[in-house]
């Protein structure tokens, strides 16, 4: 089996970037190298002026993919503009559809460059990927969206979940599970509108215990200013800035609970990261988050309900039986499993 993986420049060599798609490229490529696959890695570099995504389009337009069994585009930005060889199977991985279904939530600062990138370049990449012979969806929700919203053939798509970095698997006895006098709520992620962080801030403000704190980690972009204004009257809430990947495990472990109030996620890896470390996770009940990721989360219907869950965790601790079940489940998402199921998809399309 002769396979080409198309990734962005440098992402096949650099690990632990903390960015989901880049980590996926690195981990999948390195694990497929150990399988019975004649693997070739193609990096799409950046051309001057036109930027990453259009560079991918131009570079891929001039590549010769003859002689390969499978071409696998690992990111929608790495789409192929047309088919050069009808004998070669084209597979595309879809990580989520939200940038084209809800573009305003992903634009951030509404500059012309950002608007063009989200509303046109990313949209073009996603729609181009839907012309692939076979799709790999990172979650059941992404698969459902491809079928129901875009009419993709359900027989030509397979769910392959992302894996969990091994650094999140540490000895069980080091975890906290009892109630804490100084209870710390945490959030790690972006401040995009779809992250719905204002819901978590409003929820925390409804708690009254002075021995609680809410630490928020993320680059100060997108809705940061609005969120800061919303929270500044409550001195228990603090913004800690961007979190370096090397400090992520210790930061998670400092939390007594983790809130992830997103409105929609392609996958939701931070949920599994926290649960693998024994930290209870609270999400928004009406969020579009894949069922396989939200399985062991506390689900809050309203800010008042989230505040109640937080207070209950502080008073009673995290049930040990539930904690262990969530930990074991989160740790079952491995990159070895991702590579194995990807290889099964290759074998299926070549039969």
C-alpha positions in Angstrom: 0.0 0.0 0.0 1.6 3.3 -1.1 0.2 6.3 0.8 0.8 10.0 0.6 0.0 12.1 3.7 -0.4 15.8 2.9 0.4 18.0 5.9 1.6 21.6 6.5 5.3 22.4 6.7 7.0 21.2 9.9 4.0 19.5 11.4 5.3 16.0 10.8 8.5 16.6 12.8 7.4 18.8 15.7 5.3 17.3 18.5 3.4 18.8 21.4 2.4 22.1 19.8 -0.9 22.0 21.7 -2.9 22.6 18.6 -5.3 19.8 17.7 -4.9 19.5 13.9 -1.1 19.9 14.0 -0.9 17.3 16.8 -3.1 15.0 14.7 -0.7 15.3 11.7 2.4 14.6 13.8 1.0 11.6 15.8 -0.8 9.9 12.8 2.3 10.1 10.6 4.7 8.8 13.2 2.5 5.9 14.1 1.7 4.9 10.5 5.4 4.7 9.9 5.5 1.6 12.1 2.7 -0.1 10.1 2.9 -2.1 6.8 2.5 1.1 4.7 4.8 2.6 2.1 4.3 6.1 3.6 5.3 9.3 1.9 5.0 12.7 3.6 4.3 15.8 1.5 4.6 19.1 3.2 2.9 22.2 1.7 5.0 25.2 2.4 4.1 28.8 2.5 4.5 30.9 -0.6 5.2 34.7 -0.3 2.3 37.1 -0.1 -0.6 34.7 -0.7 -0.5 32.9 2.7 -0.7 29.3 3.9 -4.1 28.1 2.6 -3.8 29.5 -1.0 -0.2 28.2 -1.0 -1.4 24.7 -0.3 -3.8 25.0 -3.2 -1.1 26.3 -5.6 1.5 23.8 -4.6 -0.8 20.8 -4.7 -2.0 21.9 -8.1 1.4 21.2 -9.5 2.3 18.0 -7.7 2.3 14.7 -9.5 0.5 12.0 -7.4 0.6 9.3 -10.0 1.6 5.9 -8.7 0.1 6.2 -5.2 -2.8 4.1 -3.9 -4.1 6.7 -1.5 -3.7 10.5 -1.1 -4.8 11.5 2.4 -5.3 15.2 3.1 -5.0 15.7 6.9 -6.5 19.2 7.0 -9.2 21.0 4.9 -6.6 23.7 4.2 -4.6 21.1 2.3 -7.3 20.3 -0.2 -6.6 19.1 -3.7 -8.1 21.4 -6.4 -8.8 18.6 -8.9 -8.2 14.9 -9.5 -5.1 14.1 -11.6 -5.3 10.4 -11.4 -8.6 8.6 -11.2 -6.9 5.4 -10.0 -5.7 7.0 -6.8 -8.1 7.1 -3.9 -8.4 10.6 -2.3 -9.2 10.6 1.4 -9.8 13.7 3.4 -10.0 14.2 7.2 -12.7 16.6 8.4 -12.1 18.0 11.9 -15.3 20.1 12.0 -17.7 22.1 9.9 -18.4 24.9 12.3 -16.2 27.5 10.5 -18.6 27.4 7.5 -21.8 26.8 9.4 -21.1 29.6 12.0 -18.3 31.7 10.4 -18.8 34.8 12.6 -17.8 32.7 15.7 -14.4 32.0 14.1 -13.4 35.3 12.5 -12.2 37.1 15.6 -11.1 40.6 14.8 -13.1 41.5 11.7 -10.3 42.5 9.4 -10.6 41.9 5.7 -7.9 39.2 5.9 -9.7 37.3 8.6 -13.1 37.6 6.9 -11.7 36.3 3.6 -9.8 33.5 5.3 -12.9 32.1 7.2 -15.7 32.9 4.8 -13.9 32.0 1.6 -10.6 30.0 2.0 -11.7 27.7 4.8 -15.1 27.2 3.2 -13.5 26.4 -0.2 -11.3 23.9 1.5 -14.2 22.1 3.3 -16.4 22.0 0.2 -13.5 20.7 -1.8 -12.8 18.0 0.7 -16.4 16.9 0.4 -15.5 15.8 -3.2 -13.1 13.2 -1.8 -13.6 9.5 -2.5 -13.8 8.8 1.3 -13.9 10.9 4.4 -12.5 10.4 7.8 -14.5 12.3 10.4 -12.9 13.0 13.8 -16.2 12.4 15.7 -19.7 11.0 15.3 -21.0 14.6 15.2 -18.8 15.5 12.3 -19.9 12.5 10.5 -23.6 13.3 11.2 -23.1 16.9 9.9 -21.4 15.7 6.7 -24.4 13.4 6.0 -27.3 15.6 7.1 -26.0 19.1 6.2 -24.0 18.3 3.1 -25.5 15.1 1.8 -22.3 13.0 1.9 -22.7 9.3 1.3 -22.9 7.6 4.7 -21.1 4.5 3.3 -18.1 6.6 2.3 -17.2 8.0 5.7 -15.7 6.5 8.9 -15.3 8.0 12.4 -11.7 7.9 13.7 -11.3 9.8 17.0 -8.2 11.7 17.9 -5.9 10.4 20.6 -4.8 11.6 24.0 -1.2 12.6 24.6 0.6 10.2 26.8 1.6 12.9 29.2 -1.9 13.0 30.5 -1.7 9.4 31.7 0.0 9.6 35.1 -0.4 7.4 38.2 -3.9 7.4 39.6 -2.9 7.8 43.2 -1.6 11.4 42.5 -5.1 12.7 41.7 -7.3 14.8 43.8 -10.8 13.6 44.4 -11.9 14.9 47.8 -13.5 18.2 48.6 -11.2 21.2 48.7 -11.4 24.2 51.1 -9.7 26.4 48.5 -11.7 25.3 45.4 -10.3 26.3 42.0 -12.4 26.2 38.8 -10.4 26.3 35.6 -10.7 26.9 31.9 -8.1 26.5 29.1 -8.8 27.4 25.6 -9.6 30.2 23.1 -11.9 33.2 23.7 -13.9 32.7 20.4 -17.7 33.3 20.6 -18.4 29.6 20.1 -16.5 28.9 23.3 -19.3 30.5 25.2 -17.0 31.5 28.0 -19.4 34.3 29.2 -21.7 31.4 30.3 -19.1 30.1 32.6 -18.2 33.5 33.9 -21.8 34.3 34.7 -22.1 30.9 36.3 -19.1 31.4 38.6 -20.3 34.9 39.6 -23.5 33.3 41.0 -21.4 31.3 43.5 -20.9 33.1 46.8 -18.1 31.2 48.5 -15.0 33.4 49.0 -12.8 30.3 49.1 -13.4 29.7 45.4 -11.4 31.0 42.4 -11.8 30.8 38.6 -8.6 30.8 36.6 -8.9 31.4 32.9 -6.1 30.5 30.5 -5.9 31.6 26.9 -4.3 34.1 24.5 -5.8 37.5 24.9 -7.5 37.6 21.5 -11.1 37.4 20.1 -13.6 38.2 22.9 -11.0 38.8 25.7 -11.8 42.4 26.3 -15.5 41.8 26.5 -15.0 38.8 28.9 -12.6 40.8 31.1 -15.2 43.6 31.4 -17.8 41.0 32.3 -15.7 39.5 35.0 -13.7 42.4 36.5 -16.2 43.0 39.3 -15.5 39.6 40.8 -12.0 39.5 42.2 -12.1 35.7 42.4 -11.8 35.6 38.6 -8.4 36.0 37.0 -7.1 35.8 33.4 -3.7 34.0 33.3 -2.8 34.5 29.7 -1.6 31.9 27.2 -0.6 28.5 28.7 2.5 26.9 27.4 2.0 23.3 26.5 4.7 22.1 28.8 2.8 23.5 31.8 -0.6 22.1 30.8 -0.6 19.0 32.9 0.4 20.8 36.1 -2.2 23.5 35.4 -5.0 21.0 35.0 -3.9 19.2 38.2 -4.2 22.5 40.1 -8.0 22.7 39.2 -10.7 21.1 41.3 -13.0 21.2 38.3 -12.8 22.2 34.7 -15.5 24.1 32.8 -15.8 23.8 29.0 -19.0 25.7 28.1 -18.6 25.6 24.3 -21.6 25.8 22.0 -20.2 23.4 19.5 -17.0 21.5 19.0 -15.7 19.2 16.3 -14.2 16.9 19.0 -13.5 18.6 22.4 -10.1 17.2 23.4 -9.7 19.4 26.5 -12.6 17.4 28.0 -10.6 14.2 27.7 -7.4 15.8 28.9 -9.0 17.0 32.1 -10.9 13.7 32.7 -7.8 11.6 32.1 -6.2 13.5 35.0 -9.2 12.9 37.3 -10.7 16.4 37.0 -14.5 16.7 36.8 -15.7 18.5 33.7 -18.8 20.7 33.4 -20.2 21.5 29.9 -23.2 23.3 28.6 -26.0 20.7 28.2 -27.4 22.1 24.9 -24.0 22.2 23.3 -23.2 20.4 20.0 -20.4 18.3 21.4 -19.8 14.7 20.2 -21.5 12.1 22.3 -18.3 10.0 22.7 -16.5 13.0 24.3 -19.3 14.3 26.6 -20.2 10.8 28.0 -18.9 11.5 31.5 -19.4 15.2 31.8 -21.6 17.1 34.2 -24.1 19.0 32.0 -25.4 22.4 33.0 -28.7 23.7 31.7 -28.2 27.3 32.8 -25.7 29.5 34.6 -27.6 28.9 37.9 -27.3 25.1 37.3 -23.6 25.3 36.6 -23.1 27.3 39.8 -25.0 24.7 41.7 -22.8 21.9 40.2 -19.6 23.8 41.2 -20.9 24.4 44.7 -21.9 20.7 45.1 -18.4 19.6 43.9 -16.8 21.9 46.4 -19.0 20.6 49.3 -19.0 16.9 48.5 -16.0 16.3 46.3 -15.9 14.2 43.1 -17.4 10.8 43.5 -14.5 8.3 43.4 -16.3 5.7 41.3 -17.4 8.2 38.7 -13.9 9.8 38.6 -12.3 6.4 37.9 -14.8 5.6 35.2 -14.2 8.9 33.5 -10.4 8.5 33.7 -10.4 5.1 32.2 -12.7 6.1 29.4 -10.6 9.2 28.6 -7.4 7.2 28.6 -8.9 4.8 26.0 -8.5 7.5 23.3 -5.0 6.7 22.1 -3.0 7.7 19.0 -2.3 4.0 18.5 -6.0 3.4 18.1 -6.3 6.4 15.8 -3.6 5.0 13.5 -5.1 1.5 13.6 -8.5 2.7 12.6 -7.1 5.0 9.9 -5.2 2.0 8.4 -8.5 0.0 8.5 -10.1 2.9 6.4 -7.3 2.6 3.9 -7.8 -1.2 3.6 -11.5 -0.7 3.2 -11.3 1.7 0.2 -8.7 -0.5 -1.6 -10.8 -3.7 -1.4 
